[in-house]
Amino acid sequence: MTVTPTPSLLNQVTCPHCWHVFAPEESLWISEHPDLLGDAKLGFQHAKRFLPSRFTPQGDAIDEEGQYSTQLACPNCHLRVPRQMYQVPSLFFSIFGAPACGKSYLLTSMSWKLRQSMPKRFAVSMSDVDAETNARIHEFEQMQFMNPDLDTPVALAKTQEQGDMYDTVNMGDHNVSLPRPFMYSLTPLSSHPGYRRNRELSKLVCLYDNAGESFFPGADKTVNPVTRHLAYSRCLFFCFDPTQDTRFRLACEGKSDDPQMRSRTSRLDRETTIRQDTILLEAIQRVRRHAGLRDDELHQRPLVIVVTKWDAWKHLLPDVSTDEPYIPLSGTKYSTLDLDRVGEASDKVGDLMRDICPEIVAAAEGFSTSLTFIPVSASGCSPVQDDQTGALGIRPRDMQPFWVEVPLLLALRNWAPGLVDMTEKDYGQSDGQWLSQKLS
């Protein structure tokens, strides 16, 4: 017996772990009976996956011990696939960069800021698809934004190449390490102009964050394909860290008090500085290889250069304001992204990088048809030294991130039309008129 997809299901589902595309009826189900342990691909500690022959009246599978099953799994890697992915279109976005460039800080501040600003500014709810999958982000948000100790500096744990952010799957003759994405559901609220058509507008966002070492040349292997999401991503976010570039540090000499801008002979040194152009070029090669692009073919999807730690180098561009880039919509309590201001900032940051690190810009321009430079600060302040450990950290009291949500909002304007690109006119139209115009 097979399951016939209902009209509420998508025709195809893409696994967020191995990116295998399959029809809903090909899904495996996850046994719930406590005696049905041991999966051929995931190991003895995982519940058995099975292709069902019996179903409840509600459409849930029944395992061989008669227990109702409610969770689904990919037929290729056997990892769990949230049921929401069968009903809501998914958007894959990748964040990459050198070790210690600030990816985890960016993701944490981005998530925190968007959870609050999406309902307030765009009438869109942003919620976790799976609290277990997003547990690492929750932990980091708690440390930085909900910490009862406001004055002790905290530092986020470095993303590792192995560990709880990866799953190991037996693919027959070898084990494969697959990344766990952070997943969010974006849904229009009742005050959104397109609320009654929320099925067409809702999106499920998968964000991938890998250790910087995963982008070193030679790290992409059959047994460790943890960065192959790059080829499936609708938008690529490359984090460039000016504090790791000697030329930027020299340009900031005498203009920045940030300890990360000091000479690397200081005892506050972090790990060895990595050439960031090699990280970008390696990522470009992987996208070309796995997306089937020729070496001279431009990628048709956007590349955003996210220039991190803006608070440490903002003195180089004193005419670029760190104020929030939004325009209030007259007659409503909502806003829209100020694209002119974002574009002006992109032009100025791009020109600055062409002067200081032209090889980064040249590599990016030779890869994507759409290139944007976004300055961000995940903390809004400089780190301080912990008196007890001597390590650098951020006091929770000082956390004031700015522009961290802008890269993802730009991506959503491209790939989720009608969700966050409202205008004053949209509120004056009927729901049907608004939707047909936005999706046309």
ROSE-246536 format. One record per residue: residue in three letters; x, y, z of N, C-alpha, C in turn. Coordinates in pm, whole numbers, plus 50000, padded with zeros to 5 digits. Layout:
BEGIN
ALAXYZXYZXYZ/...
END
This chain:
BEGIN
MET500854988150000500005000050000500885012450000/THR500575021949916501345034449909500465046149947/VAL501095056849985500375068950022500235077849900/THR499035081649865498815090849755498875105049807/PRO499765113349752499895127049803498575134549795/THR498235141349901497025149549901497345163149841/PRO496315170849804496575184049745497385193249836/SER497415190449969498135199350060499625196550061/LEU500065185749996501475182249995502165187649871/LEU503445190649885504255194349769504505182149682/ASN504775184449556505055173249466506415166849495/GLN507375175149542508705170149571509215176349702/VAL510055168749770510665173249894512175172049878/THR512905181949926514365181249926514845178950069/CYS515575168150090516085165150224517035176250269/PRO516865181750389517745192550436519115187650482/HIS519325174450482520595168750527521485164450411/CYS520915156550318521715151250206521295157150072/TRP520215165350071519715172449953519195163049844/HIS518805151049885518145141649795516715146349770/VAL516305146449644514955150749608514075138349591/PHE512935138149656512065126449649510595130549657/ALA509725121649611508285123849620507805120149760/PRO506775126649813506305123749949506005109049973/GLU505465102049871505125088049892506335078949903/GLU507525084049871508745076149886509345076950026/SER508765085350111509295087550245509295074750328/LEU510295073750412510285063650517509645069650642/TRP509175060750729508605065150856509505060250968/ILE509445067051082510305063751196509485056351301/SER509905044251333509185036151431509145042951567/GLU508025041551635507875047551768507865037151879/HIS507695024351843507685013951945509085012552005/PRO509215012052138510545011752201511384999552165/ASP510744988652118511504976652082512084977251941/LEU511634986951861512074987551721513254997151708/LEU514374993051764515605000851756516564994351657/GLY517445002451600518444997351507518095000351363/ASP518805010151308518575013751168519835010751088/ALA519635005550966520765001050884521755012150853/LYS521275024650844522175035550805522605044250923/LEU521795044551028522085053651139522625046751263/GLY522485033551272523045026451386522015021251484/PHE522495013651582521615006551674520865015951768/GLN521395027951792520765036851889519595044551831/HIS519385043551701518305050851634517105041751608/ALA515915047551607514715039951579514725034851435/LYS514135023451414514095017151282513245025451185/ARG513755026851064512995033350957512295022550875/PHE511105025750825510355015550751509445021850648/LEU509125014150545508155018050444506825011550482/PRO505825019050520504625013350582503665006850481/SER502864997850533501774991650456500434993850523/ARG500464999250647499225002050719499235016550769/PHE498035022450768497915036450807496685038450895/THR496755048750978495595052751059494635060750971/PRO493385062651015492455071050938492985085250917/GLN493885089751006494455103250993495635103650897/GLY496065091950846497155091550750498515088750809/ASP498595086350941499865082851002500145067950981/ALA501445064550972501835050550949501725042551079/ILE501585029351063501555020151175502755010851161/ASP503625010451264504815002051253504474987451279/GLU505444978651269505194964351275504744959551412/GLU504924968051515504434964551649503084971051679/GLY502494977351577501174983251593501174997251651/GLN502355003251667502455016851722502285027051610/TYR501535037651640501375048351541502685056151527/SER503045059251404504255067051377503865080551317/THR504515090951362504165104451316505335111751250/GLN506535105851257507705112751202508205105951075/LEU508655114350982509085109850850510595110950835/ALA511155103150740512595103150718512905102650569/CYS514085107650535514545107550396514825093150352/PRO514385089050234514655075450188516125073050153/ASN516905083650140518315082150104519215081350227/CYS519125091250316520015091550433519355086850561/HIS518035085150561517255080450675517165090550789/LEU517665102650771517545112850874516155119050872/ARG515735123950987514375128951001514165141650918/VAL513025142150851512625153750772511355159550835/PRO511365171950880510175177750943508965177150850/ARG507815174250906506585173150826506275186250754/GLN506675197350811506395210150748507065211350612/MET508165204250590508845204950461508035198550350/TYR507035190750385506165184450286505035193750242/GLN504875204650314503745213650287504165227750249/VAL505355231850292505805245650271507105245450189/PRO507195253450083508425253850004509625257950088/SER510765251650062511985254250139512945262950061/LEU513645271550135514715279850079515995276550153/PHE517045273150078518335269650138519295281450123/PHE519915285450234520895296250234522145291450307/SER523315295050255524585290650312525405302450361/ILE525975300950482526875310850539528245304350551/PHE529265310650495530605304650500531655315450516/GLY532835311250557533935320550577535065313850652/ALA536115321250678537295315950744537015312950892/PRO537835304650955537685302451099537735315651176/ALA536865316951277536835328551366536435341551297/CYS535745340451182535315352651111534025358351168/GLY533375351151258532165356251321530875350151269/LYS530935338351205529725332251150528705328851258/SER529165322651366528235318651472527635330951541/TYR528445341151561527915353551619526885359851527/LEU527165359851397526225365451301524905357751303/LEU524975344451298523765336351298522935338651424/THR523595339351539522895341251665522185354651668/SER522905365351634522305378751636521235380151528/MET521465374051411520485374451304519195367751347/SER519305355951406518135348751452517375356651558/TRP518105361851656517485369451764516775381951711/LYS517455389151623516895401651571515675399051483/LEU515745388751399514625385951310513405380851384/ARG513585373151490512435368451568511615380151620/GLN512285391251649511585402851703511135412651595/SER511975414551493511655424851394510685420151286/MET510675407151255509775402451149508305405051183/PRO507815401451304506415404651335506165419751342/LYS507105427051399506895441351422506955449451293/ARG507885446051204508095454151085507375448850961/PHE507155435550955506635429650831505385421150850/ALA504865420150972503695411751001503935397350959/VAL505135392450989505515378650955506035371951082/SER505545359951108506015352151221507245344051181/MET508255344051266509435335851246509575326451365/SER509425313451342509465303751450510355292051413/ASP510765284351513511585272551489510745261551426/VAL511265255351322510625243451267510845231651361/ASP512015231251421512395220251509513265225851620/ALA512725226351741513485231951853514755224151881/GLU514735211051857515925202851881517035206451785/THR516695208251657517685211851556518285225651583/ASN517475234751634517925248451660518455250351802/ALA518715239451873519125240452013520405248552031/ARG521355246951938522625254351949522375269551942/ILE521515273751851521185287951841520495292651968/HIS519585284652022518905288352147519925290452259/GLU520885281452268521925282452371522715295452356/PHE523095298752233523865310852208523025323352235/GLU521745323052196520865334552223520735336852373/GLN520615326052448520505327152593521765333552652/MET522935329252604524195334552656524325349452631/GLN523915354052514524195367852476523055377552503/PHE521805372852490520685382152497519745380052616/MET519845368552684518965365852797519755361052917/ASN520985365352925521885361053031521625369253158/PRO521325362753272521095370453395522355377653444/ASP523525372553405524785379153440525175388253324/LEU524895400953339525075410453229526505415353212/ASP527345413053310528655419553308529835410253286/THR529645397153296530735387853270530835385153120/PRO531975387853058532115385652913531875371052876/VAL531145368952767530885355452718531415354252575/ALA531835342252540532325339352405531635326752356/LEU531165326852233530475315352176531495304652138/ALA531085292152157531965280952121532185280851971/LYS533405277751932533745276951790533035265151724/THR532545267351601531925256451525532975246151489/GLN532695233551521533645222851495533305215551366/GLU534295208051315534075200251193533305187451221/GLN533245183251344532475171551385531715175251512/GLY530835166251558530145168851684528655169151667/ASP527985176451758526525175851763525845183551650/MET526605190351566526005197251451526105188951323/TYR526485176251336526615167351221526005153751254/ASP525565146551152525065132951167525925123751081/THR526205111851134526965101951060526025091451004/VAL526115089350872525215080150802526045069650728/ASN525655057150742526325046250670525705044850532/MET526495047750429525995047150293526415034150222/GLY526635023450298526955010550239528405006850259/ASP529285012950180530705009650191531495020250265/HIS530835030850311531545041250386530535049450468/ASN531045055850572530245065050652530385079250598/VAL529295086650605529275100450555528825109650668/SER529495121050681529115131150778528265141750708/LEU527065144250761526145153750701525805164750801/PRO525695177350754525455188450847523985189450888/ARG523765194651006522415197751052522135212451027/PRO521085215650956520775229650932519995235751049/PHE519985248851055519045255951141517825258851055/MET516615255851107515415256951024514385265951090/TYR513825275051009512845284751057511635284850964/SER510475287051024509225288350949508825302950944/LEU508565308150825508125321950805506695321750755/THR505775327850831504355327350799503725340950818/PRO502925345750722502245358650739501285358450858/LEU501275369450935500325371051045498995376450992/SER498005376851076496655380751032496605395150980/SER497545403651023497565417650976498335419250846/HIS498945408550796499665409050669498655409650554/PRO498895417950449497935418950338497625405550272/GLY498575396250272498345383350206498035372050301/TYR497515375350419497295365050521496425353450471/ARG495345356650399494435346050356495025337350245/ARG496175341150197496875332950097498235328750153/ASN498255325950285499545323450349500215310850297/ARG499445301450237500075289350183501025292850069/GLU500655302649987501515306649876502715314849923/LEU502595321350037503645330450083504575324350187/SER504085314950265504915309150372506135302150314/LYS507205302650389508465296250348509125289650468/LEU509885279250439510725272750539512175275550502/VAL512905282050590514285286250563515255276850633/CYS516195271350555517275262950609518585270650596/LEU519235272950710520515280050713521625270450754/TYR522715270550679523845261550707525045269550754/ASP525665264450860526875270450915527905259350936/ASN529035260350869530105250450883531335256550946/ALA532155248151006533445252651055534255258250938/GLY535005268850963535815274750856536785264950795/GLU537255255350876538205245350825537585236550718/SER536255235650715535585227450615535735233150474/PHE536165245850466536345252250336537795252950293/PHE538675246250369540055245550325540145236750201/PRO541075239750108541255231249990541495216750030/GLY540775207749964540935193449991540005188050098/ALA539235196850166538375192150275537055186250225/ASP536695188850100535445183850045535665169749991/LYS535205159650065535425145750028534115138150028/THR534145126349968532945118049963532435114850102/VAL533365112650196532965109150332532665121450416/ASN532915133350363532725145650439532145156650350/PRO530975154050289530405163850196529595174650267/VAL530165180150374529385188750462529105202550404/THR529755206350295529535219650238528835219150102/ARG528305207850064527685206949932526325213949924/HIS525855218650038524655226950036524895239849958/LEU526165243649939526475255849863525845255549725/ALA525845243749662525325242549526523805243449521/TYR523135241249635521675241449639521135254549696/SER522005263049745521575275149813521055285649715/ARG519975292249756519405302949674520245315649686/CYS520945316949797521805328649816522995324349902/LEU524185328949866525405325649939525865337950018/PHE526165335850147526645346650232528095343650271/PHE529015351250216530435349650249530815359850354/CYS531205355050473531595363950582533075367550567/PHE533325380250546534705385250539535005392750667/ASP536095389050733536455394850862537635404450845/PRO537395417650850538485427350834539555426250942/THR539195421251062540195420451169541225409551142/GLN540965400851046541935390551009542765394550888/ASP542565406450839543295411150721544305421850764/THR545575419350741546635428550784546435442450725/ARG545965443050600545795455950533544675464150599/PHE543605457450640542525464450710543015469250847/ARG543795461050915544285465151046545195477351034/LEU546015477650930546875489250908546035501750877/ALA544975500050799544105511250765543385516650888/CYS543135507850986542415511851107543345516451219/GLU544655516051193545615519751296545405534151342/GLY545225535751472544965548951528543525553451517/LYS542655545451452541245549051435540295539851509/SER540795528351553539945518551620540585513951749/ASP539775513051854540245508151983539965493252001/ASP539395487051900539035472851911540305464351926/PRO540375455752029541585447452048541835437851933/GLN540805434651855541005425751741541745432551628/MET541845445751633542575453251532544025455551570/ARG544425450451686545805452251728546725442851653/SER548005445551665549005436751605548855422651660/ARG549055412551576548915398751619550055394251711/THR550985403351744552005399751842551505401751984/SER550285407551996549695409652127549355396452194/ARG549315396552327548965384352398547475381252385/LEU546715390552323545305388052299545095380752168/ASP546185376052109546095369251979545065358251981/ARG544345356651868543495345051848544295335151766/GLU543585326351698544275316451618544935322951495/THR545735315251426546475320451312545525326051207/THR545875337651152545065343851048545085335350921/ILE543925334150859543785326250736543595335750617/ARG544195332350505543925340150383542485337750340/GLN541695348250344540265346650321539905345250174/ASP540775349950085540485348049943540535333349904/THR541385325349972541445310949941540155303949983/ILE539535308550092538255302950137537175305750033/LEU537125318249986536115321949887536335314449756/LEU537575313649709537845306749583537535291849593/GLU537825285749707537515271649726535995269349724/ALA535245278249791533785277149789533245278749648/ILE533815288049572533385290249433533615277649350/GLN534765271449367535055259249293534085248049329/ARG533715247149456532775236649495531395238949437/VAL530965251549435529665254549374529685250949227/ARG530735255049157530835251949014530815236848991/ARG531565229549072531675215049054530355207949080/HIS529685211449189528475204049228527215209449163/ALA527275221749109526125227249038526255225448887/GLY527375219648843527565217148701527835229548619/LEU528525239448678528835251848606530225251048543/ARG530365256848425531685257948362532525268048440/ASP533825267348421534725276548490534525291048448/ASP534005293148327533785306748279532315310948290/GLU531495302748355530065305448363529725312248495/LEU528985323448487528585330648607527415323648676/HIS527485323148808526385317348887525205327048884/GLN523995321748863522825330248848522155333548981/ARG522765329649090522185332549221523065342549296/PRO522455350349386523185361349450524305356649543/LEU525345364649547526435363249644526475376149726/VAL526375374649857526435386149947527725385250026/ILE528565395450015529775396350097529375403350227/VAL529285395750334528915401150465530205405150536/VAL530445418050546531685423150606531425424950756/THR531985415850835531635414950977532405425051062/LYS531965426051189532635434251292532725448851251/TRP531615453951198531555467651149531945477751257/ASP531615474651383531955483951490533455486351501/ALA534285476651454535735477751465536345486051352/TRP535635487451239536235494551125535325505251066/LYS534245508551134533275518251079533895532051059/HIS535005534851127535655547951111536225549750970/LEU536415538850898536905539950760535825545050665/LEU534545543750707533415548650626532495556750717/PRO532935568450760532145576250857530815581150803/ASP530645581450670529385586350614528345575250595/VAL528665563050635527695552050630527135550150770/SER525855553250787525225552850918524895538550960/THR525005536051090524635522951144523175522451188/ASP522415533251165520985533151199520255522551117/GLU519135517651170518405507051103517885511750967/PRO518065503650862517715508050725516275504750687/TYR515315511550753513915508950724513185521950695/ILE512125520850614511255532150584509875528950638/PRO509325537250728507965534750779506945535850666/LEU505955527150668504875527550570503755536250624/SER503475547250557502475556850603501115550250620/GLY500485553250732499155547850758499155533850814/THR500335528150839500435514750897501465515151010/LYS501565504251083502595503051187503805495251138/TYR503865492751006504925484450951505935492750871/SER506965485950823508065492550753508435484350630/THR509295490350550509895483050438511395485750440/LEU512155476550384513605478150381513975489650287/ASP514865498350332515305509750252516385504850155/LEU515965500850036516885495049939517905505249888/ASP517485517849879518435528149833519585529649932/ARG519245529550061520285531150162521185518850170/VAL520575507150159521365494850158522275494550036/GLY521745498649920522545499049799523685508949807/GLU523435520549868524495530549885525595525149975/ALA525205518450086526205512450176526995501650103/SER526305493650022526985483049945528035488949852/ASP527675499849784528625506049691529875511149765/LYS529675517249880530805522949953531685512250014/VAL531055501750068531845490750122532595483550011/GLY531915481649897532575475349783533775483249735/ASP533645496549727534765504949686535925504149786/LEU535595503849916536625502650018537385489550004/MET536655478649979537305465649965538125464849836/ARG537685471549732538485471949608539825478749632/ASP539845488549722541095495449754541995487049844/ILE541405480249943542205473450044542475458850010/CYS541475451749963541645437449932540985434349798/PRO541545439149688540915437849556540735423349511/GLU541575414149561541465400249515540145393949559/ILE539595397949674538305392849722537205397349627/VAL537195410149593536155415549506536265409549366/ALA537485408049315537665402349182537135388049175/ALA537405380149279536915366349281535395365949283/ALA534785374949361533325375249371532685379749241/GLU533255390049179532695395249054532845385248940/GLY533845376648947534035366548843533195354148864/PHE532355354348969531565342549000530055344648987/SER529525355549042528075357249051527595369048968/THR526375367748916525765378748841525205389448934/SER525055386249062524485395649159525375396049282/LEU526015407349305526965408749415526595420849501/THR526485418449633526145429049727527105428449846/PHE527485440249897528345441150016527515446750131/ILE527415439350239526635443750354527525444350478/PRO527685456250539528445457050664527535453250781/VAL528025445150872527225440950987528095440851112/SER527445442151225528105439851354527195431151437/ALA527645419151468526835409651544526735413551691/SER527635422051738527615426151879527355441051897/GLY527795449051799527645463551812528665469851903/CYS529615461851951530625467052043531885458652031/SER532965463752088534235456352087534255446152200/PRO534955434952180535105425452289536015430952398/VAL535865425352516536715429152628537395416652681/GLN538435418852761539185407552814538615403252949/ASP538355390252961537885384753087539035384953188/ASP538815390953304539875392353404540375378853454/GLN539515368753457539895355753511540595346953410/THR540065346753286540615337553186541565344253087/GLY541485357453075542295364452977541755363752836/ALA540635356652817540035355052683539165367052650/LEU538975369152520538095379852473536655375052475/GLY535755384052511534335380852511533505393552505/ILE532195391952494531275403252488530425403252614/ARG530335414752679529415415952792527975416052739/PRO527115407452792525715407552746525065421252756/ARG525465429052855524895442452871525175451352749/ASP526295448752681526735457452572526225453052434/MET525525441852427525095436552298524085445852230/GLN524465451352115523585459752036523865457451887/PRO523505445751835523835442751695523155452251598/PHE523835454951487523185462951384523435457351244/TRP522375457851166522315453551026522475438451010/VAL522445430651117522645416151106521525409251030/GLU520325415151033519185408950965519095412650818/VAL519835422750776519715427950639520065417650532/PRO521165409750545521455399950440520315390250413/LEU519685384950518518605375350497517355382250443/LEU517085394350486515925401650432516085404150283/LEU517315407450240517545409150096517295396150021/ALA517755384950077517535372050012516055368750004/LEU515305371850109513865369050109513125377750008/ARG513585389949987512945398349885513095392149746/ASN514215385149724514445378649595513645365749580/TRP513595357649687513115343849676511785341349744/ALA511225351349812509915349849874509075362249844/PRO508725364449716508005376649678506685377949753/GLY506465390049805505215392749875505295390650024/LEU506395385150074506475382250217506975394150297/VAL508095400350254508665411550331508855424050245/ASP508255424350128508435435950039507125443650022/MET506415445850131505155453050127505375467950101/THR504365474350046504345488850026503045494450084/GLU502965507650091501735513850140500545510150053/LYS500765508749924499685505249832499115491449862/ASP499965482349910499495468649937498375468450040/TYR498415477750136497395477850240496075483450191/GLY496085489750074494845495250021494165486249919/GLN494715474349895494145465249796493465453449865/SER492585447249792492015434749842493095424049841/ASP492855413649918493835402849929494125396549793/GLY493085394549714493275388349583494085397049489/GLN493785410149487494535419449402495995419949443/TRP496225420749573497585421649623498385409449585/LEU497825397449607498565385249582498885383349434/SER497915385949347498145383949205499215393349154/GLN499275405449212500285415049170501665410749220/LYS501745405949344503025402449402503625389949338/LEU502795380449300503285367949247503385367849095/SER502995378549032503035378948885504465381548837/
END
